[in-house]
Amino acid sequence: MKPITIVGIVLILGGVTALVFGGITYSKNGAVLDVRGLQLEATTKESVPIAQIAAILAAVAGIGLVVVGARSKS
């Protein structure tokens, strides 16, 4: 399989995944209060949104690369 086709497949999968999930969510632990050895920690959830237009563009670019890779000789 040609490298351009592999890159195209990765872009398609990434674009579709971004459309399905809409972003990346992760948890972050941090100390809220620290008084003489007594610590109070809190977990906060943060998210990084991925714009739908970026996901669509990635999928379309991936389809284009797969098509170009299939049509190119050797």
WOGI-V558237 format. One record per pair of residues at least 24 apart in sequence whose ideal C-beta (glycine too) atoms are under 10 Angstrom apart, sorted by sequence separation. I is the first residue (numbers start at 0). J is the second residue. If there is no record, write none. Layout:
i = (I;I)
j = (J;J)
//
This chain:
i = (22;23;24;21;22;23;22;23;21;22;21;22;20;21;21;17;18;17;22;16;17;18;21;17;20;14;18;19;13;17;18;14;17;18;16;17;14;15;18;13;14;15;17;18;13;14;16;17;14;15;16;14;15;13;14;12;13;14;10;11;12;14;15;10;11;14;9;10;11;13;14;10;11;12;10;11;7;10;11;9;10;11;7;8;10;11;6;7;8;10;11;6;7;9;10;7;8;4;7;8;6;7;5;6;7;3;4;5;7;8;3;4;7;2;3;4;6;7;1;3;4;5;1;3;4;3;4;1;2;3;1;4;0;1;3;1;1)
j = (46;47;48;46;47;48;48;49;48;49;49;50;49;50;51;48;49;49;54;49;50;51;54;51;54;49;53;54;49;53;54;51;54;55;54;55;53;54;57;53;54;55;57;58;54;55;57;58;56;57;58;57;58;57;58;57;58;59;56;57;58;60;61;57;58;61;57;58;59;61;62;59;60;61;60;61;58;61;62;61;62;63;60;61;63;64;60;61;62;64;65;61;62;64;65;63;64;61;64;65;64;65;64;65;66;63;64;65;67;68;64;65;68;64;65;66;68;69;64;66;67;68;65;67;68;68;69;67;68;69;68;71;68;69;71;71;73)
//
